[in-house]
Amino acid sequence: MRYLLKFTIPLERGNEALRQPDFGQKMHSLLTDLKVEGAYFTALDGQRGGYFVVNMTDASQIPAIAEPLFLWLHADIEFIPVMTPEDLEKAGPSIGAAIQKWG
């Protein structure tokens, strides 16, 4: 199942991390280790942050994805389940059933 991982990095910790000469290499390693399908960096709530698209087959994978962000960047994170167009297409019958029952 795909998740949109929203993260924010506290300002001071972000400043410290960016001053590390190997910041880019560490970020590349993190993205590779987590098998990130998409990465988008931006400002969120006045802090550095962004979104990663990750695919998990089991909830037990959450710590392996979350801990590097907690430990290295002291990030606040949120996992948001998302669907691809193919997932939405597969959901069509259950949407129709919900409409019939509740709509």
N, CA, C and O atoms as CSV, one atom per row, in Angstrom:
chain,resi,resn,atom,element,x,y,z
A,1,MET,N,N,0.855,-1.176,0.000
A,1,MET,CA,C,0.000,0.000,0.000
A,1,MET,C,C,0.895,1.230,0.000
A,1,MET,O,O,1.913,1.274,0.690
A,2,ARG,N,N,0.507,2.212,-0.770
A,2,ARG,CA,C,1.301,3.438,-0.857
A,2,ARG,C,C,0.868,4.430,0.216
A,2,ARG,O,O,-0.303,4.543,0.577
A,3,TYR,N,N,1.882,5.142,0.703
A,3,TYR,CA,C,1.656,6.186,1.689
A,3,TYR,C,C,2.376,7.439,1.247
A,3,TYR,O,O,3.461,7.383,0.666
A,4,LEU,N,N,1.763,8.561,1.528
A,4,LEU,CA,C,2.415,9.850,1.413
A,4,LEU,C,C,2.962,10.131,2.801
A,4,LEU,O,O,2.199,10.261,3.758
A,5,LEU,N,N,4.267,10.224,2.915
A,5,LEU,CA,C,4.917,10.501,4.193
A,5,LEU,C,C,5.218,11.988,4.239
A,5,LEU,O,O,6.079,12.483,3.512
A,6,LYS,N,N,4.502,12.692,5.095
A,6,LYS,CA,C,4.712,14.129,5.285
A,6,LYS,C,C,5.670,14.300,6.447
A,6,LYS,O,O,5.490,13.682,7.496
A,7,PHE,N,N,6.700,15.142,6.268
A,7,PHE,CA,C,7.651,15.350,7.355
A,7,PHE,C,C,8.038,16.817,7.470
A,7,PHE,O,O,8.103,17.542,6.477
A,8,THR,N,N,8.289,17.232,8.693
A,8,THR,CA,C,8.841,18.561,8.964
A,8,THR,C,C,10.064,18.391,9.845
A,8,THR,O,O,10.120,17.513,10.706
A,9,ILE,N,N,11.039,19.253,9.608
A,9,ILE,CA,C,12.311,19.201,10.333
A,9,ILE,C,C,12.424,20.467,11.166
A,9,ILE,O,O,12.332,21.565,10.617
A,10,PRO,N,N,12.621,20.349,12.483
A,10,PRO,CA,C,12.778,21.544,13.310
A,10,PRO,C,C,13.915,22.427,12.780
A,10,PRO,O,O,14.935,21.918,12.313
A,11,LEU,N,N,13.738,23.727,12.854
A,11,LEU,CA,C,14.655,24.684,12.243
A,11,LEU,C,C,16.107,24.471,12.661
A,11,LEU,O,O,16.982,24.372,11.800
A,12,GLU,N,N,16.379,24.401,13.950
A,12,GLU,CA,C,17.767,24.273,14.405
A,12,GLU,C,C,18.385,22.957,13.961
A,12,GLU,O,O,19.539,22.927,13.534
A,13,ARG,N,N,17.624,21.864,14.056
A,13,ARG,CA,C,18.152,20.569,13.625
A,13,ARG,C,C,18.395,20.570,12.120
A,13,ARG,O,O,19.372,19.991,11.645
A,14,GLY,N,N,17.517,21.210,11.382
A,14,GLY,CA,C,17.709,21.331,9.942
A,14,GLY,C,C,18.960,22.118,9.608
A,14,GLY,O,O,19.701,21.754,8.695
A,15,ASN,N,N,19.202,23.207,10.349
A,15,ASN,CA,C,20.418,23.989,10.135
A,15,ASN,C,C,21.657,23.143,10.389
A,15,ASN,O,O,22.610,23.179,9.610
A,16,GLU,N,N,21.644,22.379,11.483
A,16,GLU,CA,C,22.776,21.506,11.808
A,16,GLU,C,C,22.999,20.473,10.706
A,16,GLU,O,O,24.132,20.248,10.279
A,17,ALA,N,N,21.925,19.852,10.251
A,17,ALA,CA,C,22.045,18.805,9.236
A,17,ALA,C,C,22.592,19.363,7.926
A,17,ALA,O,O,23.440,18.737,7.290
A,18,LEU,N,N,22.111,20.537,7.521
A,18,LEU,CA,C,22.565,21.133,6.267
A,18,LEU,C,C,24.030,21.547,6.317
A,18,LEU,O,O,24.692,21.608,5.281
A,19,ARG,N,N,24.533,21.829,7.496
A,19,ARG,CA,C,25.947,22.209,7.630
A,19,ARG,C,C,26.879,21.004,7.521
A,19,ARG,O,O,28.085,21.171,7.339
A,20,GLN,N,N,26.340,19.806,7.628
A,20,GLN,CA,C,27.163,18.600,7.502
A,20,GLN,C,C,27.602,18.449,6.042
A,20,GLN,O,O,26.767,18.476,5.139
A,21,PRO,N,N,28.912,18.290,5.808
A,21,PRO,CA,C,29.393,18.190,4.421
A,21,PRO,C,C,28.789,17.018,3.648
A,21,PRO,O,O,28.715,17.057,2.420
A,22,ASP,N,N,28.363,15.988,4.355
A,22,ASP,CA,C,27.816,14.812,3.677
A,22,ASP,C,C,26.284,14.796,3.658
A,22,ASP,O,O,25.676,13.743,3.465
A,23,PHE,N,N,25.661,15.962,3.857
A,23,PHE,CA,C,24.194,16.008,3.903
A,23,PHE,C,C,23.566,15.406,2.647
A,23,PHE,O,O,22.679,14.557,2.743
A,24,GLY,N,N,24.017,15.836,1.480
A,24,GLY,CA,C,23.444,15.339,0.227
A,24,GLY,C,C,23.607,13.840,0.073
A,24,GLY,O,O,22.689,13.147,-0.366
A,25,GLN,N,N,24.776,13.346,0.435
A,25,GLN,CA,C,25.039,11.914,0.351
A,25,GLN,C,C,24.141,11.141,1.322
A,25,GLN,O,O,23.616,10.083,0.976
A,26,LYS,N,N,23.967,11.670,2.535
A,26,LYS,CA,C,23.108,10.997,3.517
A,26,LYS,C,C,21.651,11.001,3.063
A,26,LYS,O,O,20.945,10.007,3.232
A,27,MET,N,N,21.202,12.110,2.489
A,27,MET,CA,C,19.820,12.170,2.004
A,27,MET,C,C,19.628,11.179,0.860
A,27,MET,O,O,18.615,10.483,0.803
A,28,HIS,N,N,20.594,11.114,-0.045
A,28,HIS,CA,C,20.513,10.148,-1.144
A,28,HIS,C,C,20.449,8.721,-0.593
A,28,HIS,O,O,19.661,7.904,-1.069
A,29,SER,N,N,21.265,8.431,0.393
A,29,SER,CA,C,21.275,7.105,1.016
A,29,SER,C,C,19.930,6.799,1.676
A,29,SER,O,O,19.419,5.685,1.563
A,30,LEU,N,N,19.362,7.788,2.364
A,30,LEU,CA,C,18.061,7.609,3.005
A,30,LEU,C,C,16.987,7.287,1.970
A,30,LEU,O,O,16.208,6.350,2.148
A,31,LEU,N,N,16.947,8.067,0.886
A,31,LEU,CA,C,15.945,7.845,-0.156
A,31,LEU,C,C,16.096,6.460,-0.784
A,31,LEU,O,O,15.105,5.800,-1.096
A,32,THR,N,N,17.335,6.031,-0.967
A,32,THR,CA,C,17.600,4.710,-1.529
A,32,THR,C,C,17.186,3.613,-0.553
A,32,THR,O,O,16.499,2.665,-0.933
A,33,ASP,N,N,17.608,3.744,0.707
A,33,ASP,CA,C,17.285,2.725,1.717
A,33,ASP,C,C,15.781,2.565,1.901
A,33,ASP,O,O,15.289,1.449,2.070
A,34,LEU,N,N,15.056,3.670,1.870
A,34,LEU,CA,C,13.609,3.624,2.075
A,34,LEU,C,C,12.837,3.271,0.806
A,34,LEU,O,O,11.617,3.111,0.835
A,35,LYS,N,N,13.558,3.150,-0.306
A,35,LYS,CA,C,12.939,2.848,-1.608
A,35,LYS,C,C,11.825,3.859,-1.926
A,35,LYS,O,O,10.720,3.495,-2.328
A,36,VAL,N,N,12.158,5.129,-1.733
A,36,VAL,CA,C,11.204,6.210,-1.963
A,36,VAL,C,C,10.870,6.281,-3.453
A,36,VAL,O,O,11.763,6.337,-4.299
A,37,GLU,N,N,9.570,6.277,-3.760
A,37,GLU,CA,C,9.120,6.335,-5.151
A,37,GLU,C,C,9.052,7.764,-5.672
A,37,GLU,O,O,9.107,7.990,-6.881
A,38,GLY,N,N,8.935,8.712,-4.778
A,38,GLY,CA,C,8.909,10.126,-5.137
A,38,GLY,C,C,9.297,10.943,-3.922
A,38,GLY,O,O,8.916,10.609,-2.801
A,39,ALA,N,N,10.054,12.016,-4.132
A,39,ALA,CA,C,10.480,12.874,-3.025
A,39,ALA,C,C,10.280,14.326,-3.427
A,39,ALA,O,O,10.704,14.750,-4.502
A,40,TYR,N,N,9.632,15.078,-2.556
A,40,TYR,CA,C,9.327,16.482,-2.808
A,40,TYR,C,C,9.672,17.268,-1.553
A,40,TYR,O,O,9.182,16.952,-0.468
A,41,PHE,N,N,10.506,18.286,-1.690
A,41,PHE,CA,C,10.968,19.075,-0.555
A,41,PHE,C,C,10.373,20.471,-0.654
A,41,PHE,O,O,10.308,21.058,-1.734
A,42,THR,N,N,9.934,21.002,0.505
A,42,THR,CA,C,9.280,22.302,0.529
A,42,THR,C,C,9.313,22.848,1.947
A,42,THR,O,O,9.826,22.198,2.858
A,43,ALA,N,N,8.769,24.037,2.131
A,43,ALA,CA,C,8.572,24.597,3.469
A,43,ALA,C,C,7.164,24.213,3.933
A,43,ALA,O,O,6.192,24.362,3.192
A,44,LEU,N,N,7.072,23.718,5.171
A,44,LEU,CA,C,5.787,23.346,5.759
A,44,LEU,C,C,5.690,23.966,7.144
A,44,LEU,O,O,6.560,23.745,7.987
A,45,ASP,N,N,4.661,24.724,7.379
A,45,ASP,CA,C,4.446,25.347,8.681
A,45,ASP,C,C,5.682,26.102,9.159
A,45,ASP,O,O,6.010,26.066,10.345
A,46,GLY,N,N,6.367,26.784,8.248
A,46,GLY,CA,C,7.528,27.595,8.596
A,46,GLY,C,C,8.798,26.799,8.857
A,46,GLY,O,O,9.776,27.349,9.363
A,47,GLN,N,N,8.800,25.519,8.520
A,47,GLN,CA,C,9.982,24.681,8.717
A,47,GLN,C,C,10.329,23.978,7.410
A,47,GLN,O,O,9.525,23.922,6.480
A,48,ARG,N,N,11.545,23.444,7.365
A,48,ARG,CA,C,11.898,22.605,6.227
A,48,ARG,C,C,11.083,21.323,6.312
A,48,ARG,O,O,10.773,20.835,7.399
A,49,GLY,N,N,10.748,20.795,5.158
A,49,GLY,CA,C,9.991,19.554,5.167
A,49,GLY,C,C,9.770,19.042,3.772
A,49,GLY,O,O,10.444,19.441,2.822
A,50,GLY,N,N,8.812,18.151,3.668
A,50,GLY,CA,C,8.494,17.619,2.365
A,50,GLY,C,C,7.606,16.404,2.442
A,50,GLY,O,O,6.983,16.111,3.463
A,51,TYR,N,N,7.572,15.709,1.322
A,51,TYR,CA,C,6.728,14.533,1.169
A,51,TYR,C,C,7.527,13.443,0.466
A,51,TYR,O,O,8.238,13.710,-0.503
A,52,PHE,N,N,7.406,12.224,0.956
A,52,PHE,CA,C,7.955,11.055,0.289
A,52,PHE,C,C,6.787,10.150,-0.060
A,52,PHE,O,O,5.831,10.044,0.708
A,53,VAL,N,N,6.855,9.502,-1.202
A,53,VAL,CA,C,5.908,8.455,-1.551
A,53,VAL,C,C,6.624,7.129,-1.289
A,53,VAL,O,O,7.656,6.836,-1.892
A,54,VAL,N,N,6.056,6.336,-0.379
A,54,VAL,CA,C,6.648,5.042,-0.032
A,54,VAL,C,C,5.595,3.954,-0.190
A,54,VAL,O,O,4.397,4.206,-0.059
A,55,ASN,N,N,6.058,2.749,-0.472
A,55,ASN,CA,C,5.165,1.617,-0.640
A,55,ASN,C,C,5.499,0.596,0.435
A,55,ASN,O,O,6.650,0.179,0.567
A,56,MET,N,N,4.495,0.194,1.202
A,56,MET,CA,C,4.682,-0.800,2.258
A,56,MET,C,C,3.720,-1.955,2.031
A,56,MET,O,O,2.583,-1.764,1.599
A,57,THR,N,N,4.192,-3.143,2.328
A,57,THR,CA,C,3.324,-4.313,2.243
A,57,THR,C,C,2.776,-4.691,3.610
A,57,THR,O,O,1.845,-5.489,3.713
A,58,ASP,N,N,3.365,-4.108,4.676
A,58,ASP,CA,C,2.964,-4.473,6.031
A,58,ASP,C,C,3.250,-3.303,6.972
A,58,ASP,O,O,4.240,-2.591,6.803
A,59,ALA,N,N,2.388,-3.113,7.951
A,59,ALA,CA,C,2.566,-2.021,8.917
A,59,ALA,C,C,3.853,-2.154,9.721
A,59,ALA,O,O,4.348,-1.168,10.268
A,60,SER,N,N,4.393,-3.352,9.796
A,60,SER,CA,C,5.641,-3.542,10.539
A,60,SER,C,C,6.821,-2.828,9.884
A,60,SER,O,O,7.889,-2.728,10.486
A,61,GLN,N,N,6.645,-2.333,8.667
A,61,GLN,CA,C,7.697,-1.585,7.980
A,61,GLN,C,C,7.755,-0.124,8.419
A,61,GLN,O,O,8.717,0.575,8.101
A,62,ILE,N,N,6.750,0.344,9.140
A,62,ILE,CA,C,6.711,1.751,9.549
A,62,ILE,C,C,7.950,2.163,10.342
A,62,ILE,O,O,8.534,3.198,10.021
A,63,PRO,N,N,8.387,1.413,11.359
A,63,PRO,CA,C,9.578,1.846,12.099
A,63,PRO,C,C,10.830,1.982,11.233
A,63,PRO,O,O,11.614,2.912,11.425
A,64,ALA,N,N,11.025,1.074,10.292
A,64,ALA,CA,C,12.210,1.154,9.434
A,64,ALA,C,C,12.208,2.420,8.592
A,64,ALA,O,O,13.268,2.932,8.231
A,65,ILE,N,N,11.027,2.924,8.280
A,65,ILE,CA,C,10.917,4.156,7.495
A,65,ILE,C,C,10.980,5.377,8.404
A,65,ILE,O,O,11.618,6.372,8.061
A,66,ALA,N,N,10.331,5.310,9.549
A,66,ALA,CA,C,10.241,6.464,10.439
A,66,ALA,C,C,11.525,6.744,11.222
A,66,ALA,O,O,11.920,7.901,11.364
A,67,GLU,N,N,12.170,5.710,11.725
A,67,GLU,CA,C,13.307,5.917,12.634
A,67,GLU,C,C,14.452,6.728,12.049
A,67,GLU,O,O,14.992,7.578,12.757
A,68,PRO,N,N,14.858,6.517,10.792
A,68,PRO,CA,C,15.936,7.373,10.273
A,68,PRO,C,C,15.575,8.854,10.297
A,68,PRO,O,O,16.426,9.700,10.575
A,69,LEU,N,N,14.325,9.165,10.008
A,69,LEU,CA,C,13.893,10.566,10.036
A,69,LEU,C,C,13.854,11.103,11.464
A,69,LEU,O,O,14.228,12.250,11.709
A,70,PHE,N,N,13.404,10.276,12.404
A,70,PHE,CA,C,13.410,10.682,13.814
A,70,PHE,C,C,14.834,10.887,14.318
A,70,PHE,O,O,15.153,11.923,14.901
A,71,LEU,N,N,15.681,9.895,14.091
A,71,LEU,CA,C,17.022,9.903,14.675
A,71,LEU,C,C,17.943,10.935,14.028
A,71,LEU,O,O,18.638,11.666,14.735
A,72,TRP,N,N,17.960,11.006,12.711
A,72,TRP,CA,C,18.880,11.909,12.018
A,72,TRP,C,C,18.383,13.351,12.018
A,72,TRP,O,O,19.143,14.268,12.325
A,73,LEU,N,N,17.106,13.557,11.673
A,73,LEU,CA,C,16.595,14.910,11.463
A,73,LEU,C,C,15.638,15.399,12.543
A,73,LEU,O,O,15.183,16.542,12.496
A,74,HIS,N,N,15.330,14.542,13.516
A,74,HIS,CA,C,14.364,14.878,14.564
A,74,HIS,C,C,13.031,15.319,13.952
A,74,HIS,O,O,12.351,16.201,14.477
A,75,ALA,N,N,12.682,14.699,12.856
A,75,ALA,CA,C,11.512,15.111,12.080
A,75,ALA,C,C,10.207,14.697,12.750
A,75,ALA,O,O,10.134,13.681,13.442
A,76,ASP,N,N,9.195,15.501,12.527
A,76,ASP,CA,C,7.811,15.132,12.830
A,76,ASP,C,C,7.284,14.508,11.547
A,76,ASP,O,O,7.482,15.058,10.463
A,77,ILE,N,N,6.612,13.360,11.659
A,77,ILE,CA,C,6.153,12.682,10.451
A,77,ILE,C,C,4.690,12.284,10.570
A,77,ILE,O,O,4.132,12.164,11.661
A,78,GLU,N,N,4.102,12.087,9.410
A,78,GLU,CA,C,2.716,11.626,9.328
A,78,GLU,C,C,2.601,10.722,8.106
A,78,GLU,O,O,3.031,11.092,7.014
A,79,PHE,N,N,2.028,9.549,8.286
A,79,PHE,CA,C,1.776,8.623,7.175
A,79,PHE,C,C,0.336,8.800,6.714
A,79,PHE,O,O,-0.591,8.699,7.517
A,80,ILE,N,N,0.145,9.062,5.426
A,80,ILE,CA,C,-1.178,9.278,4.851
A,80,ILE,C,C,-1.388,8.231,3.750
A,80,ILE,O,O,-0.687,8.268,2.739
A,81,PRO,N,N,-2.335,7.297,3.921
A,81,PRO,CA,C,-2.561,6.313,2.856
A,81,PRO,C,C,-3.103,6.995,1.605
A,81,PRO,O,O,-3.957,7.878,1.686
A,82,VAL,N,N,-2.599,6.575,0.455
A,82,VAL,CA,C,-3.018,7.152,-0.824
A,82,VAL,C,C,-3.259,6.037,-1.835
A,82,VAL,O,O,-2.785,4.914,-1.665
A,83,MET,N,N,-4.006,6.365,-2.894
A,83,MET,CA,C,-4.299,5.402,-3.957
A,83,MET,C,C,-3.731,5.899,-5.279
A,83,MET,O,O,-3.691,7.100,-5.544
A,84,THR,N,N,-3.300,4.965,-6.093
A,84,THR,CA,C,-2.951,5.250,-7.477
A,84,THR,C,C,-4.240,5.222,-8.295
A,84,THR,O,O,-5.271,4.784,-7.786
A,85,PRO,N,N,-4.212,5.675,-9.541
A,85,PRO,CA,C,-5.411,5.547,-10.373
A,85,PRO,C,C,-5.878,4.092,-10.501
A,85,PRO,O,O,-7.077,3.818,-10.563
A,86,GLU,N,N,-4.919,3.170,-10.540
A,86,GLU,CA,C,-5.284,1.750,-10.630
A,86,GLU,C,C,-6.003,1.290,-9.360
A,86,GLU,O,O,-6.964,0.526,-9.435
A,87,ASP,N,N,-5.539,1.754,-8.195
A,87,ASP,CA,C,-6.206,1.409,-6.934
A,87,ASP,C,C,-7.640,1.945,-6.925
A,87,ASP,O,O,-8.568,1.258,-6.496
A,88,LEU,N,N,-7.803,3.161,-7.397
A,88,LEU,CA,C,-9.135,3.773,-7.430
A,88,LEU,C,C,-10.061,2.989,-8.357
A,88,LEU,O,O,-11.240,2.799,-8.060
A,89,GLU,N,N,-9.515,2.540,-9.476
A,89,GLU,CA,C,-10.319,1.743,-10.404
A,89,GLU,C,C,-10.775,0.441,-9.738
A,89,GLU,O,O,-11.932,0.046,-9.882
A,90,LYS,N,N,-9.880,-0.223,-9.014
A,90,LYS,CA,C,-10.237,-1.457,-8.310
A,90,LYS,C,C,-11.278,-1.205,-7.230
A,90,LYS,O,O,-12.062,-2.094,-6.897
A,91,ALA,N,N,-11.284,0.013,-6.682
A,91,ALA,CA,C,-12.221,0.354,-5.609
A,91,ALA,C,C,-13.618,0.657,-6.141
A,91,ALA,O,O,-14.556,0.795,-5.356
A,92,GLY,N,N,-13.772,0.762,-7.446
A,92,GLY,CA,C,-15.058,1.116,-8.053
A,92,GLY,C,C,-16.248,0.338,-7.526
A,92,GLY,O,O,-17.246,0.949,-7.145
A,93,PRO,N,N,-16.183,-1.001,-7.489
A,93,PRO,CA,C,-17.342,-1.759,-6.994
A,93,PRO,C,C,-17.692,-1.430,-5.540
A,93,PRO,O,O,-18.871,-1.339,-5.197
A,94,SER,N,N,-16.693,-1.253,-4.691
A,94,SER,CA,C,-17.012,-0.939,-3.284
A,94,SER,C,C,-17.564,0.477,-3.139
A,94,SER,O,O,-18.373,0.744,-2.250
A,95,ILE,N,N,-17.132,1.371,-4.004
A,95,ILE,CA,C,-17.706,2.730,-4.008
A,95,ILE,C,C,-19.173,2.648,-4.424
A,95,ILE,O,O,-20.045,3.259,-3.804
A,96,GLY,N,N,-19.427,1.883,-5.482
A,96,GLY,CA,C,-20.811,1.699,-5.937
A,96,GLY,C,C,-21.694,1.092,-4.852
A,96,GLY,O,O,-22.836,1.515,-4.674
A,97,ALA,N,N,-21.178,0.110,-4.131
A,97,ALA,CA,C,-21.942,-0.510,-3.061
A,97,ALA,C,C,-22.232,0.476,-1.935
A,97,ALA,O,O,-23.328,0.477,-1.376
A,98,ALA,N,N,-21.258,1.310,-1.604
A,98,ALA,CA,C,-21.474,2.325,-0.569
A,98,ALA,C,C,-22.525,3.334,-1.000
A,98,ALA,O,O,-23.339,3.775,-0.189
A,99,ILE,N,N,-22.508,3.700,-2.279
A,99,ILE,CA,C,-23.509,4.640,-2.794
A,99,ILE,C,C,-24.913,4.011,-2.686
A,99,ILE,O,O,-25.868,4.666,-2.266
A,100,GLN,N,N,-25.014,2.748,-3.068
A,100,GLN,CA,C,-26.299,2.053,-2.999
A,100,GLN,C,C,-26.829,1.995,-1.559
A,100,GLN,O,O,-28.021,2.186,-1.320
A,101,LYS,N,N,-25.948,1.734,-0.629
A,101,LYS,CA,C,-26.384,1.573,0.765
A,101,LYS,C,C,-26.554,2.908,1.479
A,101,LYS,O,O,-27.500,3.079,2.248
A,102,TRP,N,N,-25.650,3.858,1.236
A,102,TRP,CA,C,-25.607,5.067,2.048
A,102,TRP,C,C,-25.941,6.343,1.283
A,102,TRP,O,O,-26.234,7.372,1.893
A,103,GLY,N,N,-25.901,6.287,-0.031
A,103,GLY,CA,C,-26.034,7.510,-0.805
A,103,GLY,C,C,-27.410,7.878,-1.148
A,103,GLY,O,O,-27.631,8.897,-1.803
